[in-house]
Amino acid sequence: MSETAPQTKSRLQAVRAAIESGRLRPIKRMLLSLQPAETALLLDSLPPAERELLWEAVDPDDEGEVLLHVAEEVRTGLIRGMDDEELVAAAGELEVDDLADLIGDLPETVTQQVLRSLDELDRGRLQRVLTYPEDTAGGLMNTDAVTVRPEVTLEVVRRYLRMHGNVPDKTDCLFVVNRYGKYLGTLFVTRLLTNEDDLTVSEVMETEPAGISADQSAAEVARLFANRDLVSAPVVDSEGRLVGRITVDDVVDVISEQAEHSIMSMAGLDEEDDIFAPVAASARRRALWLGINLGTAFLAAWVVGLFESTIERVVALAVLMPIVASMGGIAGTQTLTLIVRGLALGQIEWSNARPILVKEIAVGILNGLVWALVVAAIALVWFHDWRIGVIIAVAMTTNLLAAALSGVGIPLLLKRLGIDPALAGGVVLTTVTDCVGFMTLLGLGALFLK
């Protein structure tokens, strides 16, 4: 269950007050009542000095889980402050799939010690997970799937489970495989419990849907879980052999990361950054996109400079320029946001882009005409020149049309080029709407306001 902002705030206040007073015992008691992800959120929310004190209060048995949930940059700092023995102990508390997420951040000497501490079965499971990229189904999966054969009876399966003693968390089904490990179907626990003992697994199992390919992207996996209301799902290799399972808690993490990535990318930032990172490091990361934005601003300024003489003759155009640029930017951002969301959800691709483009053009023209008339009327009253009203009306309509075209076309093009539309789309779109708006307004002014 996610915690509310007031809960987080009160905990953070309590932790900071305890740290300032030098009392760590109340903090330790509080941490024992929290989930690792909640502790990680507190660590992410503290400046480095206070973060170190809170980390000292974390139960050693929970350190591995907490490291998994903190931001990557925070994790690097915490690991740097731990000795090899602590790191080996923390890693040893993790399940194999969680260990796969952490092991790449550990020092090489610690990694070797952790691998030596695993038994042969777990070492093979870990190596299997590590063969797949992190953002794929294979990198996301657990290797603790419970399998059964199709020819055995339900009574035998139930006896096997009782003998086994326990099953992995979030097990809503068992996976049916043949003698070669090839995935055949799913035996839901409800069917196992409610059917007759002498029925075989093959008689009650589900053969659809097929297993998820280990190479499938994490984003596609998240969509499958959302569309099919899955709790768990089998993962298969290229030959159809069962290699693991994905559970809904893994998918929730993916969805959360995607949402955070989209928000941060709009500003050219990384969701794994430490919000309390040193000033120099933060400035260096943000400098790139500030530089890109400066370059696009100079491009827009160059367009304005082409009409310097027109602006000198008709000051009203300089007054109205921000209105045209702002309206185009807002309209374009609205369209861009819809398209980026559609791309993220798999609702939009090149095959269905045309009707979306037509619709957005129609919206742009309609809004352009409505607001152009409003602004034209205001400009006429303000400057007492009907030509200025007409010019800004035409410029605004043109810019809203350009905004619609750009809002659809730019993210699709960036996606085709392998560039994150959420990261670069806003900068490119703003440049287009500024240049088109200024060019249209000033160009028409140069032609008709002599």
N, C-alpha and C positions, 0 to 999 in steps of 0.2 A: 504494500500500500504506500502510495506516495504521501509525503508529509506536506503540510501547508506552509506557506511563507511565514505566518505568525509563529508556528512551531519552530521553524528553523531560526527565526530571529530570536526567540526566547532562549533557545539552547545556546546560540552563539553568544548572546549577552551573558548567560550564566558561565560559559566557559571563559570568556574574557575577564569577567569579574573575579573568577577563581584564580586565574593566572596572575592577575594584578595583585591579588592578596597573597600569592604564594602558596595556596592550598590546592594540592593536586588530588587529595583523597576524594573530594566530591566529584571531581572530573572522572576519576576512575569508576566510581559508582554509576555515573550517568552513562559512560561508554558501555558498561556491561548491559544496559537496557536497550542499546541501539543496535540496529543492523549494520553490517560493514559499510553498506552504501551510504547510510546516514552519517557514520563517522567520517567517511571520505569527504562528504559534503562540508562538514565542519573544517576539515583540514584544508580543503580548497578555499575556504572563506577566511582564513587567518593569514596575517603577514608571516614571513619566514621565521622570525624569532619565536612568536607564539605558537606557530605550527610545530616547531621542534619540541616544545614543552608538551603539547597535546599528544604528539606521537609517542613520547616517553610513557604516557599514561595508557596507551593502547595495549590490550591483552596480547601477549606474544602469539597466542593461538589464533588471533584474528588478523594478524599483520598481513598475511598473504592475501586474504580476501579484501582487506582495505586497500592494499596496493593496487589491486585490480580496478578499483572504482575511482581512484583519484585521477585528476588530469595528468596526461603523460609527462608534462614538464614538472609537475609536483612530484610524481612518482620517481623521476630521475633524481631529484634532489634528495628524497627520502632514502633511496637506495644508496646514494653516495655516502650518506651518513651512517650506514649499517655495516657491521663487519661480516666476513664470509660466513661465520657460524650462524649469525642471526638470519641471514638471507637463506641459507640452506634449510634452517628450521621453518621459516615462513613458507618457503616453497613446498616443503614436505607436507604441509597441512592442506594443500590444494588438490582438487580433483584433476584428472589428467587434462581435460579440455581447458580448465582454467589455467593450469600450469603452462599450457601451450601459449596462452595470451601473455604470460608474464616472462617466460624464459628468455625471450629476445632482448629484454631490458636488463638482464642480469650480467655481471662480469663473467668473462670466459671461465675463470677458475671456479666460480660458483656453479655455472652451468654444468661443468664436468662432474662436480661433486654431486649435484642433484641427479644427473643421469645415472651415476654409479649407485645412488641410493635406491633407485627404482628396481622392482623385480622385472624379470624378462617380459612378462605380459604387459605391464604398464609402460615399459620402455618402448615396446612395439606399438602400443596405442598412441603414445606421444609422437613417435616418428611418423605415424600415419597421418595425424592431424597436421603436423608441421610441413607435410609435403604440399599442402594446399595454401593458397594465398589467404590472408586474414579476412578479406572481405568477400569470401565465397562460402557456399554451404559447407564445404569440407573444412574450412577454417573455423566455422561457427559450431560444428557438430560436437556432440558428446560421443564417446566410444563405449558407453555402458548399456547399449541396447540389449534387451532380453530377447533371445530367438528361440523358436520352436520349429519342429518339422511338421509337414502337412499330414503325414500318415498316422500320427499319434492321436490318442483319444484325449478328450478334455479332462478325464479323470487323471490320466498320466501327467498332464500339464499342471493340474492343481497340486498333485503330489510332489512334483518337481519344485514348484514354487514354495510349498511348505518346507521342503527339505533345504531349499536354498536359504530360507530364513527371512530375507527382505528383498525388496526390489528398488531400483533407482527412483529418486524423487520424480514426480510428475509423470509416472508411468500410467497412461490410460489405455495402453495396448501393447501387445507383444508382436514381434515381427516374424513372419513365416518365411523360412529359407529352405532350399533343397540341400542335398549333401555337399554341394560345391559352394555353398554360401550365397547363391543367387536369390535375390529378393523375389518372393512370390505374392505376398499379400500381408494383411494386417488382421490380427485377432484381438478384438476389443475386449477389455476386461469384463465389461457388462455381459457380453455374449458368453464368455468363459464361465461366469458365475450363474447364468440363468438357463443354460442349456443342459441337456441330459449328459450323463457321464460317458455313455458309450458312443456318442457322436465324435467324429474325427475333426481335427482342426480344419481340414480342407472343406468340410461341409458347412462350417459357420464363418469362415474367414471372409474378409473383404478383399477383392483383388484390385479395386480402384479407390483412389487414384494411384498412379504409378509413383515410384520413389523419386525423390528430388535428386537431380544430378549434383555430384560433389563440386562441379565446376560452376554451378549456377550462382549468380551474384547474390550477396546478402540482401540487397534491395528487392530482388525478385522473390526471394524466400519470404521476406516480410509481407509482400503483397499476397502470396499464396496463403499464408497463415490468416491474413485478414479476410480474404475472400472465402476461404473454406472453414473458418472458425476452428482451426486446428489447435490441439493442445501439444501434440508431438507429431513428428513425421520422419519417415526413414530417409536416409541418405545413401545413394548408390554410386558406384564408380562407373567408368565408361563401359564396362562389361555387364552391368546390372547386379554386381555383388553388393551386399549390404556392408557398408563401412561405418555406419553410426546413425545417430538420430539427432534431430533438432527439437528443442522444447520451447514452449511459448515464452519463458523468461528470457531466453537468448534473443528471441525476436523483439521483445519489448526493448531490450538494450539497443538493438539495431535501429528501431524506430526513433528512440530518444536521441541517439547519435545523429541520425539524419536530420531531425528537426533542429538540433543545436548547430549542426554544420550549415544548414541553410541560412539560419539567422546570422551566424558569424561571417559566413562567406559574403553576404551582402555588403559587409564593411571591409572585406579583404582580410579578415582575421581567421585564426585557427581555433577551433573549439578546445583543443588540447593545451592551449597556452595557459600559463599561470597568471591570474589576474594581478598577483603581487610580484610579477617578474621585475628584475632590475630595470631602471629607467632606460639605460643604454640599449638593452636587448629589446624592450618594447618599442623604442623609437626606431631601431633598425628594421624591425619587422614591418612597421607601419609606413616606413619611408617609401617603400616600393610603390604602393598604391597612391600615396600622396604625389609621388613623382609622375605616375601615369596620369593622375587627374590634372596635375599642373600642365602636362603636355596637351591634354585635350582642351583645357581652358585657354591655352595660348592659341589653339586652332580656332576656337570660337571667337577669341579676341581678334585674330587675323581677319576673320570674315567681317567683323564689325569695322575693322580698320579700312577695308576696301570701300566703305561708304562714309568715310570721315567727312568729306565735303557736304554730303547730304545731311548728316547729323548737325553740322554747323549751321546749315540753312534752316533746318526744321527741328528745333529742340524738342518738339512734341514726340518725335520718334524715339529719342533717347529716353523720354519718360515712359513710353509704352513698351519698350523692349523687354523689360523684366516680366511683364504680364504674358507676352507671347511665349517666352521661354519657359516660364513657370507652368503655364497650362499644358504645354506640350510635354514637359517633364513628368507632371503628375499623371496625365493620361497614358503616357508610355509606360510608366512604372506600374500602373494598374494592370495593363495588358501583360507586361513582362512577368509580373507576379503570378498571374493565372497560368501562363505558359510554363514557367519554371515548376510550378506545383504540378501541372499536368504531366510534365516530363518525369518528375520524381515519382509520381504515382503510376506511370506507365500508361496514362490515358491519351497521350499525344505522341505522335511520330510523323514522319514525312507523309505516310499514306493517308492520314486524315487531316493534314495541315491546311489544305485548301479551304474546306468549309469553315474552319476556325478563322482563317485569314479574312474570308468574305464577311463573316459575322463581325469581326473586330473592325474592319473597314467601315461597315455600315454604322456601327456604334460610334466610331470616330467622326464620321460625316454628320450624323444626327446631333451629337454633342457639340461638334464644331459649329454647326449652323445656329443652334440654340444660343450658345454662349457668345458666338460672334455677334449676333444681333444685340445682345445685352451690352457687350463691350463697345460696339459701334455707337449705340445710343448714348452711352456714357461719354465716349470720346467726342461725339458731336456737341453735347451740352458743354463739355469741358473746354474744347478748343474752338468751337464755333466754325468748324470746317468739315463739310460733309465728306470731303475726299479722305481726310484722316480716318474717319469712321469706316469708310469702305475698305481702305488699305488694311487696317488692323483686323477687320472682319475676315478678309481674304487670307491674311497671314495666319490668323488663328485657325481657321478651317484647314488650311494647308498643313499647318504644323500638327494638328490633331490627327490628320490622315497619315502623315509621316510617322507619328508616334504609334499608331495602330500597326502599320507595316513593320516598323522596327521592333515593336514589342513582341510580335509573332516571329519575325524572321531572324532576329539576332540570336535568341536562345537556341533555335533550331540549328542555325549555322554553327554556333559555338559547340553545341553537342556533337555535330558531325565532325568538327575539328578536334574533338577530344578535350575541350576546355569546359570547365565547370560553368554553366550559364549563371548560376547564383553568384559566382565569384566575379565574373567579368561583365555580365550583361548590363548592370546598372551604369557602369562607366561609359560603355560604348553607346548605350541608348541616350544618355544625357548629352553626349557630344553630338549625336545625330539631331536630336530635337533642338538643341541650342543653335546649331549651324543652319538648319532648315528654317527655323523661326526667324533668326536674324537676317538671313539671306532674303527671305520672302518679304519681310517688313521693310527692310532698307532698300531692297531692289525696287519694290513698287514705289517707295518714296522717292527714289532717284528718278523714276520714270514720270511720275505724275505730280510731284510737288516742286516744280522748278520755279 
